[in-house]
Amino acid sequence: MIRSLSAAWRLVMDPEVSPLMRIPKMQRFQMMQVLAFMWCIVFSMWLGSAMAFGFSAAVHSILLIGIFFTAEVFRRARRNSPAIAAGHVAG
């Protein structure tokens, strides 16, 4: 079950796996924001509260910014560090 959740998470959130992988990074981020706002609207309508939208939109934005920032840092570290690129990480 954990593997299937992990695979589903990667399919949606991993830019190297998601169906959005072929578009430029900034457009990918913008599309993820649009999808996040769409889901905020869906959940707020489900809850029956317009106030839920504002909170949900803010949380989704913060979450997406954090995910994309972290992914970019990891990508740059992998590209710029021979030890990371070769899989030799001290631990």
C-alpha positions, 0 to 999 in steps of 0.5 A, a space after each residue: 500500500 505504501 508503494 502504491 501511495 509513493 508511486 501515485 505521489 511521484 506521478 503527480 508531484 515528481 517533475 521527472 515522472 509527471 505528464 507535465 515533464 515535457 513542458 518548461 519548468 516555469 510553465 510546469 509550476 504554473 500548471 501545478 498552481 492552476 491544478 492546486 487552485 482547482 482542487 481548492 475550489 473542489 474541496 471548498 465546494 465539497 465543504 460548502 464554505 467559501 472561507 475554506 477556499 482561502 485557507 486551502 489555496 494558501 496552504 496549497 501555494 505554500 506546499 507547491 512552492 516548497 516542493 518545487 524549491 526543494 526539487 530544484 535545489 536537489 537537481 542543482 546539487 546532483 548536477 554540480 556534485 560528482 559524489 552525489 551524481 555517482 551515488 557516493 554520499 557519506 552517511 
